[in-house]
Amino acid sequence: MSVRIAIDCMGGDHGLPVTVPAALSFLSHVTEARLLLVGRESELRAALAAAGAGEHPRVEVRNATEVVGMDEAPASALRGKRDSSMRIAIEAVKSGDAQACVSAGNTGALMAIARFVLRMLEGIDRPAIAAQLPNQRGGVTTVLDLGANVDCEPTHYLQFAIMGAALVSALEGRERPSVGLLNIGEEAIKGNDIVKQAGDLLRASGLNFRGNVEGGDIYAGTTDVVVCDGFVGNVALKTSEGLARMLSEFIREEFTRNLFTRVVAFVALPVLGRLRRRVDHRRYNGASLVGLRGIVIKSHGAADPVAFESALRRAYDAAHNGLISRIAQTLPLVARSVDTAAPGAVEAAAA
């Protein structure tokens, strides 16, 4: 199955110096993929020519005269820049010219434009940001929401779980991924009223719900999917990133403290190299904006070519494995399970 991905080539902190090399490297590894590169045409073609790919058979260039700034207000980007590379890339997904879109641009603008252009899947109230984080089992844990929805109702947690499970099925081939609800304790009585009600809905959903999980379970790999509201998810993510940076700096400081520790560092280079590869954040770059009528992947704004290529791979896998259809097929099944197992549960939880 051939998959065409639209790339907002002008977005992010670096733009063309990252997106073009990443796109060409991706094409060299994935022979069934095609790319629609969106941006200022003259600059794009110059970048392709400089890379020796001026007439690549699986690349099409589409002109866009505007660029959404990284600090631009979402409303301004949505209303005032209809010819931006971000919007044209998303519109390519809506028209069917592409099966997925990838952008490293302004997250708020990407969410606003994608929601406006693509609309929501039937049965989903809000899009969520889902990302995969490494765990101790050598795999990944999919966590959502990571910042799109600060205030959530119980039904939103259920929708996040459906979308997260479908995402894991599409990207990893697992038919019944396990789901955990992020809470302050494993006991069902823990948490505020909204989280408790969300737990009731998840237990009645027919999903492979394992109950409450705590923050440490994300990295322990206790469940395949962890759901939470966007406030909690974003704080957990940013705290994890800060901890990782601190530990990396501590390791560097200790290994460069004196001549002896430098010698030890040299001896330990193979181990340190494997550790670095194992926790390399670039391997996990690419968050999915799930719940839309199309696949949109958000790359980190500061991504380098290796990280941006990882985002392209996520987009390809999601499209190739039918992420949108998986979510659409699961929604009515879960709704029937909730209604059968706990009549009126959804209404009571939403009240």
KADAKA-V304000 format. One record per residue. N is the residue number from 1. RES is the residue in one letter. OMEGA is omega in degrees with one decimal (* if undefined). Layout:
BEGIN
n:N res:RES omega:OMEGA
n:N res:RES omega:OMEGA
END
This chain:
BEGIN
n:1 res:M omega:178.5
n:2 res:S omega:179.8
n:3 res:V omega:177.7
n:4 res:R omega:-177.7
n:5 res:I omega:174.9
n:6 res:A omega:-177.7
n:7 res:I omega:169.9
n:8 res:D omega:-171.7
n:9 res:C omega:-176.2
n:10 res:M omega:-174.6
n:11 res:G omega:178.0
n:12 res:G omega:-179.3
n:13 res:D omega:-171.8
n:14 res:H omega:177.6
n:15 res:G omega:-171.7
n:16 res:L omega:179.3
n:17 res:P omega:176.9
n:18 res:V omega:-171.0
n:19 res:T omega:-178.4
n:20 res:V omega:176.5
n:21 res:P omega:179.1
n:22 res:A omega:-179.8
n:23 res:A omega:-178.1
n:24 res:L omega:176.7
n:25 res:S omega:178.5
n:26 res:F omega:180.0
n:27 res:L omega:-180.0
n:28 res:S omega:-179.3
n:29 res:H omega:-176.7
n:30 res:V omega:-171.1
n:31 res:T omega:-178.3
n:32 res:E omega:-177.8
n:33 res:A omega:171.4
n:34 res:R omega:-174.7
n:35 res:L omega:171.8
n:36 res:L omega:-177.1
n:37 res:L omega:-174.7
n:38 res:V omega:178.9
n:39 res:G omega:177.0
n:40 res:R omega:-167.5
n:41 res:E omega:-177.2
n:42 res:S omega:179.7
n:43 res:E omega:179.6
n:44 res:L omega:-178.5
n:45 res:R omega:176.7
n:46 res:A omega:178.8
n:47 res:A omega:178.0
n:48 res:L omega:179.8
n:49 res:A omega:179.4
n:50 res:A omega:179.1
n:51 res:A omega:179.5
n:52 res:G omega:-177.9
n:53 res:A omega:-176.5
n:54 res:G omega:-178.7
n:55 res:E omega:-178.8
n:56 res:H omega:-174.9
n:57 res:P omega:-178.6
n:58 res:R omega:179.7
n:59 res:V omega:171.1
n:60 res:E omega:179.0
n:61 res:V omega:176.9
n:62 res:R omega:-174.7
n:63 res:N omega:171.5
n:64 res:A omega:-173.5
n:65 res:T omega:-175.5
n:66 res:E omega:178.5
n:67 res:V omega:176.7
n:68 res:V omega:180.0
n:69 res:G omega:-177.6
n:70 res:M omega:179.9
n:71 res:D omega:-177.5
n:72 res:E omega:178.5
n:73 res:A omega:-179.5
n:74 res:P omega:-179.1
n:75 res:A omega:178.8
n:76 res:S omega:179.1
n:77 res:A omega:-178.0
n:78 res:L omega:-173.2
n:79 res:R omega:-170.4
n:80 res:G omega:-177.3
n:81 res:K omega:-178.6
n:82 res:R omega:178.1
n:83 res:D omega:177.9
n:84 res:S omega:178.0
n:85 res:S omega:178.8
n:86 res:M omega:-177.0
n:87 res:R omega:-178.6
n:88 res:I omega:177.1
n:89 res:A omega:178.7
n:90 res:I omega:179.0
n:91 res:E omega:176.1
n:92 res:A omega:176.6
n:93 res:V omega:179.3
n:94 res:K omega:-176.7
n:95 res:S omega:-177.1
n:96 res:G omega:176.3
n:97 res:D omega:177.4
n:98 res:A omega:179.1
n:99 res:Q omega:178.8
n:100 res:A omega:178.8
n:101 res:C omega:176.4
n:102 res:V omega:178.6
n:103 res:S omega:172.6
n:104 res:A omega:-174.8
n:105 res:G omega:179.9
n:106 res:N omega:-174.6
n:107 res:T omega:-178.8
n:108 res:G omega:178.5
n:109 res:A omega:179.0
n:110 res:L omega:179.2
n:111 res:M omega:-177.9
n:112 res:A omega:-178.1
n:113 res:I omega:-179.6
n:114 res:A omega:-180.0
n:115 res:R omega:-179.2
n:116 res:F omega:-174.7
n:117 res:V omega:-172.7
n:118 res:L omega:-175.7
n:119 res:R omega:-176.9
n:120 res:M omega:171.2
n:121 res:L omega:177.7
n:122 res:E omega:-178.2
n:123 res:G omega:176.8
n:124 res:I omega:-177.9
n:125 res:D omega:-174.0
n:126 res:R omega:172.6
n:127 res:P omega:177.8
n:128 res:A omega:176.4
n:129 res:I omega:-178.8
n:130 res:A omega:178.5
n:131 res:A omega:178.2
n:132 res:Q omega:-178.5
n:133 res:L omega:-177.6
n:134 res:P omega:176.2
n:135 res:N omega:-173.4
n:136 res:Q omega:-179.1
n:137 res:R omega:179.8
n:138 res:G omega:178.0
n:139 res:G omega:-179.9
n:140 res:V omega:172.5
n:141 res:T omega:179.0
n:142 res:T omega:-176.0
n:143 res:V omega:174.6
n:144 res:L omega:9.4
n:145 res:D omega:-176.7
n:146 res:L omega:173.2
n:147 res:G omega:-177.3
n:148 res:A omega:-173.5
n:149 res:N omega:-177.3
n:150 res:V omega:179.8
n:151 res:D omega:-175.8
n:152 res:C omega:170.9
n:153 res:E omega:-179.2
n:154 res:P omega:-179.0
n:155 res:T omega:178.5
n:156 res:H omega:175.9
n:157 res:Y omega:178.1
n:158 res:L omega:178.4
n:159 res:Q omega:177.1
n:160 res:F omega:-179.3
n:161 res:A omega:178.3
n:162 res:I omega:-177.7
n:163 res:M omega:179.0
n:164 res:G omega:178.7
n:165 res:A omega:178.1
n:166 res:A omega:179.5
n:167 res:L omega:178.6
n:168 res:V omega:177.6
n:169 res:S omega:-177.5
n:170 res:A omega:-174.4
n:171 res:L omega:-174.0
n:172 res:E omega:176.4
n:173 res:G omega:179.0
n:174 res:R omega:-173.9
n:175 res:E omega:179.5
n:176 res:R omega:-179.9
n:177 res:P omega:177.7
n:178 res:S omega:-175.7
n:179 res:V omega:174.6
n:180 res:G omega:178.8
n:181 res:L omega:-177.1
n:182 res:L omega:-173.9
n:183 res:N omega:-179.3
n:184 res:I omega:177.6
n:185 res:G omega:-177.4
n:186 res:E omega:-177.0
n:187 res:E omega:-177.9
n:188 res:A omega:-177.6
n:189 res:I omega:-177.4
n:190 res:K omega:175.4
n:191 res:G omega:177.7
n:192 res:N omega:-174.6
n:193 res:D omega:-178.0
n:194 res:I omega:-179.9
n:195 res:V omega:177.2
n:196 res:K omega:178.6
n:197 res:Q omega:176.0
n:198 res:A omega:177.2
n:199 res:G omega:177.7
n:200 res:D omega:179.4
n:201 res:L omega:-178.0
n:202 res:L omega:178.1
n:203 res:R omega:-178.6
n:204 res:A omega:-168.2
n:205 res:S omega:-172.9
n:206 res:G omega:172.7
n:207 res:L omega:178.9
n:208 res:N omega:-174.1
n:209 res:F omega:-176.7
n:210 res:R omega:179.0
n:211 res:G omega:-178.7
n:212 res:N omega:172.1
n:213 res:V omega:178.3
n:214 res:E omega:-175.2
n:215 res:G omega:-179.5
n:216 res:G omega:-179.1
n:217 res:D omega:178.2
n:218 res:I omega:-177.0
n:219 res:Y omega:174.2
n:220 res:A omega:-179.3
n:221 res:G omega:-178.6
n:222 res:T omega:177.0
n:223 res:T omega:178.9
n:224 res:D omega:-176.0
n:225 res:V omega:172.9
n:226 res:V omega:-179.0
n:227 res:V omega:179.0
n:228 res:C omega:174.8
n:229 res:D omega:-173.4
n:230 res:G omega:178.9
n:231 res:F omega:-179.9
n:232 res:V omega:-177.3
n:233 res:G omega:-178.8
n:234 res:N omega:177.6
n:235 res:V omega:179.6
n:236 res:A omega:-179.3
n:237 res:L omega:-177.6
n:238 res:K omega:175.9
n:239 res:T omega:179.0
n:240 res:S omega:179.0
n:241 res:E omega:178.8
n:242 res:G omega:178.0
n:243 res:L omega:179.9
n:244 res:A omega:178.9
n:245 res:R omega:-179.4
n:246 res:M omega:-179.4
n:247 res:L omega:177.8
n:248 res:S omega:179.5
n:249 res:E omega:177.8
n:250 res:F omega:-179.9
n:251 res:I omega:179.5
n:252 res:R omega:-178.5
n:253 res:E omega:-176.8
n:254 res:E omega:-178.8
n:255 res:F omega:179.7
n:256 res:T omega:-174.1
n:257 res:R omega:-179.7
n:258 res:N omega:-176.5
n:259 res:L omega:-178.4
n:260 res:F omega:-178.2
n:261 res:T omega:176.1
n:262 res:R omega:176.8
n:263 res:V omega:177.6
n:264 res:V omega:179.1
n:265 res:A omega:179.2
n:266 res:F omega:178.7
n:267 res:V omega:-176.2
n:268 res:A omega:-175.5
n:269 res:L omega:179.5
n:270 res:P omega:179.7
n:271 res:V omega:179.4
n:272 res:L omega:178.2
n:273 res:G omega:178.3
n:274 res:R omega:178.0
n:275 res:L omega:-179.4
n:276 res:R omega:179.1
n:277 res:R omega:-176.9
n:278 res:R omega:-176.9
n:279 res:V omega:-178.7
n:280 res:D omega:-176.4
n:281 res:H omega:-178.5
n:282 res:R omega:179.5
n:283 res:R omega:-174.8
n:284 res:Y omega:-178.5
n:285 res:N omega:177.4
n:286 res:G omega:177.5
n:287 res:A omega:-178.8
n:288 res:S omega:171.0
n:289 res:L omega:-172.5
n:290 res:V omega:-179.2
n:291 res:G omega:179.7
n:292 res:L omega:176.2
n:293 res:R omega:-179.4
n:294 res:G omega:-176.5
n:295 res:I omega:177.2
n:296 res:V omega:-179.9
n:297 res:I omega:178.8
n:298 res:K omega:173.8
n:299 res:S omega:173.9
n:300 res:H omega:-177.1
n:301 res:G omega:-178.2
n:302 res:A omega:-176.6
n:303 res:A omega:171.8
n:304 res:D omega:-177.4
n:305 res:P omega:179.4
n:306 res:V omega:-179.4
n:307 res:A omega:-179.3
n:308 res:F omega:176.3
n:309 res:E omega:175.7
n:310 res:S omega:177.4
n:311 res:A omega:177.7
n:312 res:L omega:178.4
n:313 res:R omega:178.0
n:314 res:R omega:178.6
n:315 res:A omega:179.9
n:316 res:Y omega:-178.4
n:317 res:D omega:-179.8
n:318 res:A omega:179.7
n:319 res:A omega:-177.8
n:320 res:H omega:-176.0
n:321 res:N omega:170.3
n:322 res:G omega:-178.0
n:323 res:L omega:-175.3
n:324 res:I omega:-179.7
n:325 res:S omega:177.8
n:326 res:R omega:178.5
n:327 res:I omega:-178.0
n:328 res:A omega:-179.7
n:329 res:Q omega:-176.6
n:330 res:T omega:-174.7
n:331 res:L omega:-178.9
n:332 res:P omega:179.1
n:333 res:L omega:178.5
n:334 res:V omega:179.4
n:335 res:A omega:179.2
n:336 res:R omega:179.1
n:337 res:S omega:179.0
n:338 res:V omega:-178.9
n:339 res:D omega:-177.8
n:340 res:T omega:-175.6
n:341 res:A omega:-176.6
n:342 res:A omega:180.0
n:343 res:P omega:179.0
n:344 res:G omega:-176.4
n:345 res:A omega:-178.8
n:346 res:V omega:-179.3
n:347 res:E omega:-179.0
n:348 res:A omega:-178.6
n:349 res:A omega:-178.2
n:350 res:A omega:-175.4
n:351 res:A omega:*
END
